[in-house]
Amino acid sequence: MSIPEEIDFEVDAEDLSEFKPNGRELGAPSLVVDDLYVTYRIFGGKRVAAGQGRPGVLKRVLNRSTVHMGGLTSVEAVRGISFIARHGESIGIVGVNGSGKSTLLRAIAGLIPPTEGSVYVSGEPSLLGVNAVLMGSLTGERNVMIGGLALGLSPEEVRAKFDDIVEFSGIGDSIYLPMNAYSSGMSARLRFAISAAAVPDVLMIDEALATGDAAFRRKSKDRIDAIRDEAGTVFLVSHSLATVESICARTLWIHQGKLVMDGPSTEVCAAYKAFVKKQDG
Ligand SMILES: Nc1ncnc2c1ncn2[C@@H]1O[C@H](COP(=O)(O)OP(=O)(O)OP(=O)(O)O)[C@@H](O)[C@H]1O
């Protein structure tokens, strides 16, 4: 998919060029998310406690992100999100559990169709694309090849990068075991290592960094910086605000499927932290 020239981004061009994280010039838009809605439909209605009967109108209005349709329940996971990402940008995505972060990434990767709205991507988004093709019953070694091919590398290129990928992941001889035998941290590290082996246009990382030790995080950060320097766009979903702040200049805060704040990471993370603290207290 490419960005058609006739799209009206509805953003003042001057506003776009003003945002220069770390003083770096950003490139052209790599991704445009335009009023995106994603709704999951699940079979089976929600159980209503005995004696309660049908939920009242007020209750249904207050709980409007879950709508019951007889035997079908629909969950509006992403509700009207719009933003533009540019080449060379790294963007954090924060939000409480179930706020829609992973759904947003899956929609950007083209793994789930928007219910409404559009996603325009320049080039191929990566990582979730890799996740989708990896097979747990096959060895890490086979998955490196499958993932590499999915990223558009040739078999020779994958073979040439194989040792680097294994070394980066730090999983050693376990690369010859089926991925089903890996801990979640091991498979997250291998997925990251495969995804970062090519220089993708848009790299999306969903919590993989949280599973590594300090050395892995440092290597990952270096790799992300290299991808960004080569004008890729990096998205990082993480519950660790320190990780988001150290890697991303810009952060999106998502709550109940909506974008509540988009700006410099320090400001957005501070606001999000204050919100979480208030909720907990
Ligand atoms: N495959 C699915 N089918 C139905 N509902 C889903 C599915 N995946 C997610 N949801 C629902 O969509 C909403 C958003 O989920 P999502 O996983 O995108 O949130 P998240 O912010 O990534 O959460 P977390 O931080 O816990 O990973 C939640 O209410 C979740 O229950």
PDBQT file of the ligand as one rigid body, heavy atoms in Angstrom, charges set to zero:
ROOT
HETATM    1  N1  LIG A 301      -9.651 -11.314  19.287  1.00  0.00    +0.000 N 
HETATM    2  C1  LIG A 301     -10.476 -10.593  20.045  1.00  0.00    +0.000 A 
HETATM    3  N2  LIG A 301     -11.799 -10.871  20.071  1.00  0.00    +0.000 NA
HETATM    4  C2  LIG A 301     -12.638 -10.139  20.807  1.00  0.00    +0.000 A 
HETATM    5  N3  LIG A 301     -12.284  -9.098  21.576  1.00  0.00    +0.000 NA
HETATM    6  C3  LIG A 301     -10.993  -8.774  21.601  1.00  0.00    +0.000 A 
HETATM    7  C4  LIG A 301     -10.012  -9.502  20.844  1.00  0.00    +0.000 A 
HETATM    8  N4  LIG A 301      -8.793  -8.946  21.071  1.00  0.00    +0.000 NA
HETATM    9  C5  LIG A 301      -9.006  -7.917  21.923  1.00  0.00    +0.000 A 
HETATM   10  N5  LIG A 301     -10.312  -7.809  22.255  1.00  0.00    +0.000 N 
HETATM   11  C6  LIG A 301     -10.928  -6.793  23.121  1.00  0.00    +0.000 C 
HETATM   12  O1  LIG A 301     -10.649  -5.523  22.558  1.00  0.00    +0.000 OA
HETATM   13  C7  LIG A 301     -10.316  -4.592  23.573  1.00  0.00    +0.000 C 
HETATM   14  C8  LIG A 301      -8.916  -4.025  23.304  1.00  0.00    +0.000 C 
HETATM   15  O2  LIG A 301      -7.968  -5.080  23.437  1.00  0.00    +0.000 OA
HETATM   16  P1  LIG A 301      -6.416  -4.896  23.101  1.00  0.00    +0.000 P 
HETATM   17  O3  LIG A 301      -5.763  -6.220  23.228  1.00  0.00    +0.000 OA
HETATM   18  O4  LIG A 301      -6.286  -4.172  21.820  1.00  0.00    +0.000 OA
HETATM   19  O5  LIG A 301      -5.971  -3.933  24.285  1.00  0.00    +0.000 OA
HETATM   20  P2  LIG A 301      -4.503  -3.607  24.821  1.00  0.00    +0.000 P 
HETATM   21  O6  LIG A 301      -4.533  -2.147  25.136  1.00  0.00    +0.000 OA
HETATM   22  O7  LIG A 301      -3.489  -4.078  23.862  1.00  0.00    +0.000 OA
HETATM   23  O8  LIG A 301      -4.475  -4.449  26.162  1.00  0.00    +0.000 OA
HETATM   24  P3  LIG A 301      -3.227  -5.023  27.005  1.00  0.00    +0.000 P 
HETATM   25  O9  LIG A 301      -2.477  -3.842  27.535  1.00  0.00    +0.000 OA
HETATM   26  O10 LIG A 301      -3.915  -5.793  28.080  1.00  0.00    +0.000 OA
HETATM   27  O11 LIG A 301      -2.433  -5.892  26.078  1.00  0.00    +0.000 OA
HETATM   28  C9  LIG A 301     -10.441  -5.331  24.901  1.00  0.00    +0.000 C 
HETATM   29  O12 LIG A 301     -11.719  -5.061  25.417  1.00  0.00    +0.000 OA
HETATM   30  C10 LIG A 301     -10.321  -6.790  24.507  1.00  0.00    +0.000 C 
HETATM   31  O13 LIG A 301     -11.057  -7.597  25.381  1.00  0.00    +0.000 OA
ENDROOT
TORSDOF 0
